[in-house]
Amino acid sequence: MAEYRGKKVSLNTPRRISAGEPGYGRKKSVVYVQTDNGKVKKVMFGDPNMTIKKDQPGRRANFRARHNCDNPGPKTKARYWSCKAW
């Protein structure tokens, strides 16, 4: 557990953004990560108006190629978590 703006949050566990929470309607998911300097960062990712269809091999391959998921980058970026979901 870590603290982000005065509330306890679990690190590296993506979850859906619920109604009434800041960011609702703008992004689909949120995850809290710890940066290299020890601060906790909130990473929001995903389009709330789109569904993930990763069970279709063509769509999955296209998404992963488009977002360069072979090299997703650091955990503090949305691309890392989006690629992990796919």
MOPAC internal coordinates of N, CA, C and O (Angstrom, degrees):
PM7 1SCF
backbone

  N    0.0000 0     0.00 0     0.00 0    0    0    0
  C    1.4493 1     0.00 0     0.00 0    1    0    0
  C    1.5264 1   109.81 1     0.00 0    2    1    0
  O    1.2310 1   121.61 1   -33.04 1    3    2    1
  N    1.3059 1   114.52 1   146.96 1    3    2    1
  C    1.4615 1   121.72 1   178.05 1    5    3    2
  C    1.5252 1   108.18 1  -137.29 1    6    5    3
  O    1.2310 1   120.84 1    -5.07 1    7    6    5
  N    1.3148 1   115.99 1   174.93 1    7    6    5
  C    1.4604 1   120.12 1  -178.98 1    9    7    6
  C    1.5236 1   109.65 1  -118.10 1   10    9    7
  O    1.2310 1   120.97 1   -50.53 1   11   10    9
  N    1.3421 1   115.75 1   129.47 1   11   10    9
  C    1.4584 1   122.42 1   177.26 1   13   11   10
  C    1.5177 1   107.88 1  -127.83 1   14   13   11
  O    1.2310 1   120.63 1   -66.30 1   15   14   13
  N    1.3225 1   116.40 1   113.70 1   15   14   13
  C    1.4726 1   123.10 1  -179.47 1   17   15   14
  C    1.5290 1   112.57 1    51.38 1   18   17   15
  O    1.2310 1   121.06 1  -137.39 1   19   18   17
  N    1.3264 1   115.58 1    42.61 1   19   18   17
  C    1.4507 1   120.90 1   174.00 1   21   19   18
  C    1.5226 1   115.95 1    87.42 1   22   21   19
  O    1.2310 1   119.47 1   179.63 1   23   22   21
  N    1.3329 1   118.62 1    -0.37 1   23   22   21
  C    1.4639 1   119.04 1   177.95 1   25   23   22
  C    1.5196 1   109.90 1  -121.02 1   26   25   23
  O    1.2310 1   120.84 1   -30.20 1   27   26   25
  N    1.3103 1   116.01 1   149.80 1   27   26   25
  C    1.4544 1   122.01 1  -179.63 1   29   27   26
  C    1.5249 1   109.43 1   -78.78 1   30   29   27
  O    1.2310 1   120.45 1   -49.05 1   31   30   29
  N    1.3235 1   116.74 1   130.95 1   31   30   29
  C    1.4585 1   122.29 1   179.58 1   33   31   30
  C    1.5214 1   109.04 1  -133.88 1   34   33   31
  O    1.2310 1   120.98 1   -27.03 1   35   34   33
  N    1.3222 1   115.73 1   152.97 1   35   34   33
  C    1.4631 1   119.90 1   175.61 1   37   35   34
  C    1.5237 1   108.13 1   -93.44 1   38   37   35
  O    1.2310 1   120.71 1   -39.88 1   39   38   37
  N    1.3071 1   116.25 1   140.12 1   39   38   37
  C    1.4503 1   121.89 1  -176.32 1   41   39   38
  C    1.5273 1   111.24 1   -88.73 1   42   41   39
  O    1.2310 1   120.97 1   -31.90 1   43   42   41
  N    1.3332 1   115.75 1   148.10 1   43   42   41
  C    1.4647 1   124.36 1   172.65 1   45   43   42
  C    1.5248 1   113.77 1    58.93 1   46   45   43
  O    1.2310 1   120.13 1  -148.24 1   47   46   45
  N    1.3299 1   117.36 1    31.76 1   47   46   45
  C    1.4582 1   122.13 1   178.02 1   49   47   46
  C    1.5246 1   108.86 1  -126.11 1   50   49   47
  O    1.2310 1   119.80 1   -81.47 1   51   50   49
  N    1.3454 1   117.98 1    98.53 1   51   50   49
  C    1.4620 1   119.80 1  -179.56 1   53   51   50
  C    1.5279 1   111.28 1   -66.00 1   54   53   51
  O    1.2310 1   120.83 1   -35.29 1   55   54   53
  N    1.3147 1   116.02 1   144.71 1   55   54   53
  C    1.4688 1   120.65 1   176.44 1   57   55   54
  C    1.5237 1   109.02 1  -148.34 1   58   57   55
  O    1.2310 1   120.84 1   -18.01 1   59   58   57
  N    1.3111 1   116.00 1   161.99 1   59   58   57
  C    1.4642 1   121.27 1   178.45 1   61   59   58
  C    1.5199 1   109.88 1   -74.38 1   62   61   59
  O    1.2310 1   120.76 1   -34.52 1   63   62   61
  N    1.3177 1   116.16 1   145.48 1   63   62   61
  C    1.4622 1   121.24 1   175.90 1   65   63   62
  C    1.5222 1   107.71 1   -80.50 1   66   65   63
  O    1.2310 1   120.40 1   -52.24 1   67   66   65
  N    1.3278 1   116.83 1   127.76 1   67   66   65
  C    1.4600 1   120.77 1  -177.13 1   69   67   66
  C    1.5251 1   110.85 1   -94.43 1   70   69   67
  O    1.2310 1   121.08 1   -20.00 1   71   70   69
  N    1.3229 1   115.54 1   160.00 1   71   70   69
  C    1.4611 1   121.42 1   179.95 1   73   71   70
  C    1.5230 1   109.81 1   -60.49 1   74   73   71
  O    1.2310 1   120.76 1   -40.91 1   75   74   73
  N    1.3070 1   116.15 1   139.09 1   75   74   73
  C    1.4505 1   121.68 1   179.87 1   77   75   74
  C    1.5150 1   113.16 1    91.60 1   78   77   75
  O    1.2310 1   120.14 1   169.30 1   79   78   77
  N    1.3100 1   117.34 1   -10.70 1   79   78   77
  C    1.4612 1   121.46 1   179.16 1   81   79   78
  C    1.5292 1   109.32 1   -89.84 1   82   81   79
  O    1.2310 1   119.55 1   -36.33 1   83   82   81
  N    1.3231 1   118.47 1   143.67 1   83   82   81
  C    1.4669 1   119.44 1   177.17 1   85   83   82
  C    1.5260 1   110.60 1   -57.51 1   86   85   83
  O    1.2310 1   120.76 1   -48.31 1   87   86   85
  N    1.2994 1   116.16 1   131.69 1   87   86   85
  C    1.4616 1   120.91 1  -177.79 1   89   87   86
  C    1.5070 1   113.03 1   101.03 1   90   89   87
  O    1.2310 1   119.83 1   171.36 1   91   90   89
  N    1.3415 1   117.93 1    -8.64 1   91   90   89
  C    1.4596 1   121.14 1  -179.99 1   93   91   90
  C    1.5260 1   109.31 1   -64.34 1   94   93   91
  O    1.2310 1   120.43 1   -50.45 1   95   94   93
  N    1.3156 1   116.78 1   129.55 1   95   94   93
  C    1.4498 1   121.81 1  -178.82 1   97   95   94
  C    1.5155 1   113.10 1    94.83 1   98   97   95
  O    1.2310 1   120.11 1   157.84 1   99   98   97
  N    1.3385 1   117.39 1   -22.16 1   99   98   97
  C    1.4667 1   120.39 1   178.18 1  101   99   98
  C    1.5245 1   111.02 1   -92.41 1  102  101   99
  O    1.2310 1   120.25 1   138.86 1  103  102  101
  N    1.3134 1   117.14 1   -41.14 1  103  102  101
  C    1.4565 1   121.95 1  -178.70 1  105  103  102
  C    1.5189 1   109.85 1  -135.50 1  106  105  103
  O    1.2310 1   120.59 1   -18.72 1  107  106  105
  N    1.3366 1   116.48 1   161.28 1  107  106  105
  C    1.4516 1   121.80 1  -175.32 1  109  107  106
  C    1.5321 1   113.13 1   -89.48 1  110  109  107
  O    1.2310 1   120.67 1   139.06 1  111  110  109
  N    1.3231 1   116.32 1   -40.94 1  111  110  109
  C    1.4631 1   120.55 1  -172.63 1  113  111  110
  C    1.5149 1   110.93 1  -130.60 1  114  113  111
  O    1.2310 1   121.60 1   -18.08 1  115  114  113
  N    1.3350 1   114.55 1   161.92 1  115  114  113
  C    1.4657 1   121.41 1   178.40 1  117  115  114
  C    1.5257 1   108.25 1  -141.75 1  118  117  115
  O    1.2310 1   121.29 1   -33.31 1  119  118  117
  N    1.3290 1   115.14 1   146.69 1  119  118  117
  C    1.4611 1   121.53 1   175.07 1  121  119  118
  C    1.5261 1   107.51 1  -144.30 1  122  121  119
  O    1.2310 1   120.59 1   -35.79 1  123  122  121
  N    1.3049 1   116.48 1   144.21 1  123  122  121
  C    1.4629 1   121.73 1   177.44 1  125  123  122
  C    1.5202 1   107.64 1  -105.01 1  126  125  123
  O    1.2310 1   120.85 1   -49.74 1  127  126  125
  N    1.3367 1   115.98 1   130.26 1  127  126  125
  C    1.4591 1   121.65 1  -179.10 1  129  127  126
  C    1.5209 1   109.34 1  -130.23 1  130  129  127
  O    1.2310 1   121.46 1   -22.23 1  131  130  129
  N    1.3215 1   114.82 1   157.77 1  131  130  129
  C    1.4544 1   119.69 1   178.24 1  133  131  130
  C    1.5279 1   108.49 1  -102.19 1  134  133  131
  O    1.2310 1   120.43 1   -49.87 1  135  134  133
  N    1.3295 1   116.79 1   130.13 1  135  134  133
  C    1.4562 1   121.86 1  -179.37 1  137  135  134
  C    1.5279 1   110.13 1   -80.06 1  138  137  135
  O    1.2310 1   121.00 1    -5.13 1  139  138  137
  N    1.3114 1   115.69 1   174.87 1  139  138  137
  C    1.4702 1   120.70 1  -179.01 1  141  139  138
  C    1.5165 1   112.57 1   -62.71 1  142  141  139
  O    1.2310 1   120.44 1   148.45 1  143  142  141
  N    1.3325 1   116.77 1   -31.55 1  143  142  141
  C    1.4705 1   118.99 1  -179.11 1  145  143  142
  C    1.5322 1   112.79 1   -88.18 1  146  145  143
  O    1.2310 1   119.53 1  -173.53 1  147  146  145
  N    1.3262 1   118.50 1     6.47 1  147  146  145
  C    1.4598 1   121.93 1   174.22 1  149  147  146
  C    1.5092 1   116.05 1    96.85 1  150  149  147
  O    1.2310 1   119.66 1   173.28 1  151  150  149
  N    1.3327 1   118.26 1    -6.72 1  151  150  149
  C    1.4627 1   120.51 1   179.20 1  153  151  150
  C    1.5220 1   110.12 1   -78.37 1  154  153  151
  O    1.2310 1   120.82 1   -25.25 1  155  154  153
  N    1.3234 1   116.03 1   154.75 1  155  154  153
  C    1.4622 1   121.87 1   177.19 1  157  155  154
  C    1.5212 1   108.21 1   -97.30 1  158  157  155
  O    1.2310 1   120.74 1   -48.36 1  159  158  157
  N    1.3251 1   116.20 1   131.64 1  159  158  157
  C    1.4581 1   122.55 1  -177.19 1  161  159  158
  C    1.5249 1   109.49 1  -120.46 1  162  161  159
  O    1.2310 1   120.95 1   -39.87 1  163  162  161
  N    1.3216 1   115.79 1   140.13 1  163  162  161
  C    1.4601 1   121.68 1   177.33 1  165  163  162
  C    1.5287 1   107.90 1   -96.16 1  166  165  163
  O    1.2310 1   120.23 1   -57.23 1  167  166  165
  N    1.3388 1   117.16 1   122.77 1  167  166  165
  C    1.4604 1   122.01 1  -179.93 1  169  167  166
  C    1.5237 1   107.81 1  -114.76 1  170  169  167
  O    1.2310 1   120.91 1   -60.98 1  171  170  169
  N    1.3389 1   115.87 1   119.02 1  171  170  169
  C    1.4657 1   120.98 1   178.09 1  173  171  170
  C    1.5164 1   108.10 1  -106.81 1  174  173  171
  O    1.2310 1   120.74 1   -40.69 1  175  174  173
  N    1.3479 1   116.18 1   139.31 1  175  174  173
  C    1.4533 1   119.37 1  -177.35 1  177  175  174
  C    1.5163 1   110.36 1  -152.47 1  178  177  175
  O    1.2310 1   120.86 1   -19.28 1  179  178  177
  N    1.3331 1   115.95 1   160.72 1  179  178  177
  C    1.4597 1   122.51 1   175.89 1  181  179  178
  C    1.5123 1   112.91 1    94.69 1  182  181  179
  O    1.2310 1   121.13 1   -33.87 1  183  182  181
  N    1.3220 1   115.44 1   146.13 1  183  182  181
  C    1.4582 1   122.33 1   178.11 1  185  183  182
  C    1.5253 1   108.78 1   -92.89 1  186  185  183
  O    1.2310 1   119.59 1   -59.32 1  187  186  185
  N    1.3455 1   118.39 1   120.68 1  187  186  185
  C    1.4675 1   119.82 1  -176.80 1  189  187  186
  C    1.5213 1   113.55 1   -67.94 1  190  189  187
  O    1.2310 1   119.97 1   163.28 1  191  190  189
  N    1.3400 1   117.67 1   -16.72 1  191  190  189
  C    1.4594 1   120.52 1  -178.34 1  193  191  190
  C    1.5172 1   113.45 1   -94.17 1  194  193  191
  O    1.2310 1   120.10 1  -177.81 1  195  194  193
  N    1.3336 1   117.42 1     2.19 1  195  194  193
  C    1.4614 1   120.35 1  -179.01 1  197  195  194
  C    1.5191 1   110.06 1  -119.79 1  198  197  195
  O    1.2310 1   121.03 1   -30.35 1  199  198  197
  N    1.3350 1   115.64 1   149.65 1  199  198  197
  C    1.4574 1   120.41 1   176.39 1  201  199  198
  C    1.5162 1   109.23 1  -102.74 1  202  201  199
  O    1.2310 1   120.81 1   -29.28 1  203  202  201
  N    1.3177 1   116.06 1   150.72 1  203  202  201
  C    1.4566 1   121.04 1   176.62 1  205  203  202
  C    1.5148 1   107.77 1   -86.85 1  206  205  203
  O    1.2310 1   120.53 1   -56.47 1  207  206  205
  N    1.3103 1   116.59 1   123.53 1  207  206  205
  C    1.4620 1   121.42 1   179.72 1  209  207  206
  C    1.5180 1   109.16 1  -117.10 1  210  209  207
  O    1.2310 1   121.31 1  -123.28 1  211  210  209
  N    1.3524 1   115.09 1    56.72 1  211  210  209
  C    1.4512 1   119.66 1  -175.86 1  213  211  210
  C    1.5258 1   112.93 1   -74.82 1  214  213  211
  O    1.2310 1   119.69 1   172.99 1  215  214  213
  N    1.3275 1   118.21 1    -7.01 1  215  214  213
  C    1.4645 1   120.43 1   177.60 1  217  215  214
  C    1.5257 1   111.66 1   -78.26 1  218  217  215
  O    1.2310 1   119.86 1   169.90 1  219  218  217
  N    1.3269 1   117.88 1   -10.10 1  219  218  217
  C    1.4627 1   121.78 1   177.14 1  221  219  218
  C    1.5271 1   107.80 1   -97.36 1  222  221  219
  O    1.2310 1   120.23 1   -67.22 1  223  222  221
  N    1.3360 1   117.16 1   112.78 1  223  222  221
  C    1.4664 1   121.03 1  -172.07 1  225  223  222
  C    1.5257 1   114.37 1   -56.32 1  226  225  223
  O    1.2310 1   119.65 1   141.60 1  227  226  225
  N    1.3248 1   118.28 1   -38.40 1  227  226  225
  C    1.4543 1   120.50 1  -179.51 1  229  227  226
  C    1.5130 1   112.31 1   -64.72 1  230  229  227
  O    1.2310 1   120.57 1   136.28 1  231  230  229
  N    1.3265 1   116.51 1   -43.72 1  231  230  229
  C    1.4692 1   120.85 1   179.35 1  233  231  230
  C    1.5217 1   111.18 1   -66.92 1  234  233  231
  O    1.2310 1   121.27 1   139.56 1  235  234  233
  N    1.3317 1   115.17 1   -40.44 1  235  234  233
  C    1.4619 1   119.65 1   179.33 1  237  235  234
  C    1.5337 1   110.80 1   -62.10 1  238  237  235
  O    1.2310 1   120.57 1   133.30 1  239  238  237
  N    1.3205 1   116.52 1   -46.70 1  239  238  237
  C    1.4623 1   121.13 1  -179.27 1  241  239  238
  C    1.5306 1   110.79 1   -63.72 1  242  241  239
  O    1.2310 1   120.41 1   139.25 1  243  242  241
  N    1.3188 1   116.83 1   -40.75 1  243  242  241
  C    1.4579 1   120.72 1  -179.54 1  245  243  242
  C    1.5327 1   111.01 1   -65.58 1  246  245  243
  O    1.2310 1   120.36 1   135.73 1  247  246  245
  N    1.3221 1   116.91 1   -44.27 1  247  246  245
  C    1.4718 1   120.49 1   178.97 1  249  247  246
  C    1.5233 1   110.23 1   -61.15 1  250  249  247
  O    1.2310 1   120.59 1   131.80 1  251  250  249
  N    1.3256 1   116.47 1   -48.20 1  251  250  249
  C    1.4656 1   120.54 1  -177.04 1  253  251  250
  C    1.5212 1   111.83 1   -64.61 1  254  253  251
  O    1.2310 1   119.85 1   145.23 1  255  254  253
  N    1.3246 1   117.89 1   -34.77 1  255  254  253
  C    1.4692 1   120.93 1   177.18 1  257  255  254
  C    1.5248 1   110.55 1   -71.95 1  258  257  255
  O    1.2310 1   120.43 1   138.81 1  259  258  257
  N    1.3220 1   116.78 1   -41.19 1  259  258  257
  C    1.4605 1   121.85 1  -177.79 1  261  259  258
  C    1.5299 1   112.07 1   -65.39 1  262  261  259
  O    1.2310 1   120.73 1   145.98 1  263  262  261
  N    1.3220 1   116.21 1   -34.02 1  263  262  261
  C    1.4657 1   120.32 1  -177.12 1  265  263  262
  C    1.5294 1   113.25 1  -101.58 1  266  265  263
  O    1.2310 1   120.05 1  -172.22 1  267  266  265
  N    1.3236 1   117.52 1     7.78 1  267  266  265
  C    1.4630 1   122.47 1   178.62 1  269  267  266
  C    1.5312 1   110.71 1    53.46 1  270  269  267
  O    1.2310 1   120.53 1  -126.17 1  271  270  269
  N    1.3152 1   116.59 1    53.83 1  271  270  269
  C    1.4586 1   121.60 1  -175.31 1  273  271  270
  C    1.5261 1   113.51 1   -73.82 1  274  273  271
  O    1.2310 1   119.68 1   171.64 1  275  274  273
  N    1.3330 1   118.22 1    -8.36 1  275  274  273
  C    1.4590 1   119.36 1   174.02 1  277  275  274
  C    1.5245 1   110.36 1   -70.55 1  278  277  275
  O    1.2310 1   120.29 1   155.88 1  279  278  277
  N    1.3208 1   117.05 1   -24.12 1  279  278  277
  C    1.4627 1   122.96 1   177.78 1  281  279  278
  C    1.5299 1   107.59 1  -133.47 1  282  281  279
  O    1.2310 1   119.39 1  -102.65 1  283  282  281
  N    1.3491 1   118.77 1    77.35 1  283  282  281
  C    1.4652 1   121.07 1  -170.42 1  285  283  282
  C    1.5245 1   115.89 1   -74.54 1  286  285  283
  O    1.2310 1   119.49 1   168.42 1  287  286  285
  N    1.3177 1   118.59 1   -11.58 1  287  286  285
  C    1.4599 1   119.72 1   179.34 1  289  287  286
  C    1.5220 1   112.24 1    87.53 1  290  289  287
  O    1.2310 1   120.26 1    14.51 1  291  290  289
  N    1.3408 1   117.11 1  -165.49 1  291  290  289
  C    1.4696 1   120.80 1  -175.53 1  293  291  290
  C    1.5294 1   112.63 1   -76.36 1  294  293  291
  O    1.2310 1   121.29 1   -19.88 1  295  294  293
  N    1.3289 1   115.14 1   160.12 1  295  294  293
  C    1.4696 1   121.42 1   179.26 1  297  295  294
  C    1.5241 1   113.12 1   -65.68 1  298  297  295
  O    1.2310 1   120.09 1   165.13 1  299  298  297
  N    1.3174 1   117.43 1   -14.87 1  299  298  297
  C    1.4601 1   120.67 1  -177.73 1  301  299  298
  C    1.5219 1   112.62 1   -84.22 1  302  301  299
  O    1.2310 1   119.64 1  -176.32 1  303  302  301
  N    1.3174 1   118.30 1     3.68 1  303  302  301
  C    1.4618 1   122.49 1   179.82 1  305  303  302
  C    1.5281 1   110.58 1  -112.78 1  306  305  303
  O    1.2310 1   121.09 1   -31.55 1  307  306  305
  N    1.3271 1   115.53 1   148.45 1  307  306  305
  C    1.4598 1   121.26 1  -178.27 1  309  307  306
  C    1.5273 1   111.93 1   -63.97 1  310  309  307
  O    1.2310 1   120.02 1   147.40 1  311  310  309
  N    1.3295 1   117.58 1   -32.60 1  311  310  309
  C    1.4702 1   120.69 1  -178.12 1  313  311  310
  C    1.5238 1   111.18 1   -60.50 1  314  313  311
  O    1.2310 1   119.74 1   142.08 1  315  314  313
  N    1.3124 1   118.11 1   -37.92 1  315  314  313
  C    1.4580 1   122.04 1   178.54 1  317  315  314
  C    1.5268 1   110.70 1   -58.07 1  318  317  315
  O    1.2310 1   120.66 1   131.13 1  319  318  317
  N    1.3210 1   116.35 1   -48.87 1  319  318  317
  C    1.4639 1   120.93 1  -175.85 1  321  319  318
  C    1.5169 1   111.81 1   -74.27 1  322  321  319
  O    1.2310 1   120.05 1   146.49 1  323  322  321
  N    1.3186 1   117.50 1   -33.51 1  323  322  321
  C    1.4450 1   120.96 1   177.38 1  325  323  322
  C    1.5291 1   110.02 1   -67.00 1  326  325  323
  O    1.2310 1   120.56 1   137.37 1  327  326  325
  N    1.3208 1   116.53 1   -42.63 1  327  326  325
  C    1.4673 1   120.53 1   177.34 1  329  327  326
  C    1.5191 1   110.95 1   -64.59 1  330  329  327
  O    1.2310 1   120.37 1   143.42 1  331  330  329
  N    1.3187 1   116.90 1   -36.58 1  331  330  329
  C    1.4612 1   120.41 1   179.77 1  333  331  330
  C    1.5362 1   110.93 1   -66.28 1  334  333  331
  O    1.2310 1   120.47 1   145.99 1  335  334  333
  N    1.3295 1   116.70 1   -34.01 1  335  334  333
  C    1.4680 1   121.00 1   178.11 1  337  335  334
  C    1.5164 1   111.30 1   -69.13 1  338  337  335
  O    1.2310 1   120.36 1   151.39 1  339  338  337
  N    1.3408 1   116.91 1   -28.61 1  339  338  337
  C    1.4575 1   121.22 1   179.62 1  341  339  338
  C    1.5024 1   109.97 1   -93.08 1  342  341  339
  O    1.2310 1   120.10 1   180.00 1  343  342  341

